Amino acid sequence: MRTEKPVFIPYTPTKLSEAQSLERSKTYYEYMDKRRSLRMFSDRPVAKEIIQNILRTASTAPSGAHKQPWTFCAISAPDLKHKIRHAAEKEEYEGYHRRMSEEWLNDLKPFDTDWQKPFLEVAPWLIVVFRKIYGLNEKGEKINHYYVNESVGLAAGFMLAAIHQAGLVALTHTPSPMNFLGKLLNRPSHEKPFLLLPVGYAPEDAQVPLLTRKPLEEISVFYE
Ligand SMILES: Cc1cc2nc3c(=O)[nH]c(=O)nc-3n(C[C@H](O)[C@H](O)[C@H](O)COP(=O)(O)O)c2cc1C
């Protein structure tokens, strides 16, 4: 049981006029609206420091009781990327040929995807987001984590925003089941793979599927 007195420090918000808030909220929306998932990457290298800053940003996300129940693995080693691609394609082959329902395959048609994932080797970095279902203290005893999925989902969202802000692109990839990632990266059994994100620059000839986002009226309800 914790007995220390809680410590509070002053919080200094960014002070903006209403007009500035309006302008910044609109500009940020327009900027984020340009983010897209890419399934093709340039092989142009990305400095490790940029990836480190992106991971730092992801770790600023809120989390249940501030347990920060995540581990981010960043991979640039070509042999490991090769192994990850191979294992992901094995699962994806099963998915596309046996596991996915007719409806699911139909829903994927606009994206023109298949089991082959060459981008997992072309992208200079792969970031694997793990959710830690519990923590361990220095004595190796279990520490409870709360709202792990919600917390890690938020961290992944912050990460995608940071990737976009850095002028990079990513794919939110889920080659399911993803247990192979824990094995290839030697993660302990209380860390479960959550997302696999290839990260890099978009190639000059990049293309993305045409899609529209639901309008505000469809996704929101105001009670005033
Ligand atoms: C949880 C999650 C899992 C996804 N898994 C895959 C995937 O395995 N393969 C893929 O090509 N795209 C995947 N996507 C990307 C979505 O298809 C994409 O986000 C969606 O079509 C909207 O496009 P946008 O990201 O360009 O706005 C996934 C997205 C999310 C949020």
The ligand as a MOL file (V3000), in Angstrom:
LIG
                    3D

  0  0  0     0  0            999 V3000
M  V30 BEGIN CTAB
M  V30 COUNTS 31 33 0 0 0
M  V30 BEGIN ATOM
M  V30 1 C -6.9460 -1.8560 -36.4740 0
M  V30 2 C -6.6350 -1.7170 -37.9310 0
M  V30 3 C -6.1520 -2.7920 -38.6340 0
M  V30 4 C -5.8270 -2.6680 -39.9940 0
M  V30 5 N -5.2690 -3.7460 -40.6360 0
M  V30 6 C -4.8770 -3.6000 -41.9190 0
M  V30 7 C -4.1830 -4.6560 -42.5750 0
M  V30 8 O -3.8820 -5.6980 -41.9830 0
M  V30 9 N -3.8330 -4.4890 -43.8760 0
M  V30 10 C -4.0860 -3.3310 -44.5450 0
M  V30 11 O -3.7420 -3.2370 -45.7290 0
M  V30 12 N -4.7190 -2.2880 -43.9380 0
M  V30 13 C -5.1030 -2.3920 -42.6510 0
M  V30 14 N -5.6890 -1.3360 -41.9970 0
M  V30 15 C -5.7930 -0.0270 -42.7000 0
M  V30 16 C -7.2100 0.3310 -43.0650 0
M  V30 17 O -7.6230 -0.4030 -44.1980 0
M  V30 18 C -7.2470 1.8470 -43.3410 0
M  V30 19 O -6.9340 2.5350 -42.1750 0
M  V30 20 C -8.6260 2.2920 -43.8290 0
M  V30 21 O -8.8880 1.7410 -45.0850 0
M  V30 22 C -8.7480 3.8270 -43.8930 0
M  V30 23 O -7.7620 4.3350 -44.7430 0
M  V30 24 P -6.7790 5.4930 -44.2710 0
M  V30 25 O -5.9640 4.9400 -43.1340 0
M  V30 26 O -5.9490 5.8020 -45.4970 0
M  V30 27 O -7.6180 6.6520 -43.8160 0
M  V30 28 C -6.0230 -1.4400 -40.6560 0
M  V30 29 C -6.5180 -0.3430 -39.9280 0
M  V30 30 C -6.8080 -0.4600 -38.5910 0
M  V30 31 C -7.2880 0.7330 -37.8230 0
M  V30 END ATOM
M  V30 BEGIN BOND
M  V30 1 1 1 2
M  V30 2 1 2 3
M  V30 3 2 2 30
M  V30 4 2 3 4
M  V30 5 1 4 5
M  V30 6 1 4 28
M  V30 7 2 5 6
M  V30 8 1 6 7
M  V30 9 1 6 13
M  V30 10 2 7 8
M  V30 11 1 7 9
M  V30 12 1 9 10
M  V30 13 2 10 11
M  V30 14 1 10 12
M  V30 15 2 12 13
M  V30 16 1 13 14
M  V30 17 1 14 15
M  V30 18 1 14 28
M  V30 19 1 15 16
M  V30 20 1 16 17
M  V30 21 1 16 18
M  V30 22 1 18 19
M  V30 23 1 18 20
M  V30 24 1 20 21
M  V30 25 1 20 22
M  V30 26 1 22 23
M  V30 27 1 23 24
M  V30 28 2 24 25
M  V30 29 1 24 26
M  V30 30 1 24 27
M  V30 31 2 28 29
M  V30 32 1 29 30
M  V30 33 1 30 31
M  V30 END BOND
M  V30 END CTAB
M  END
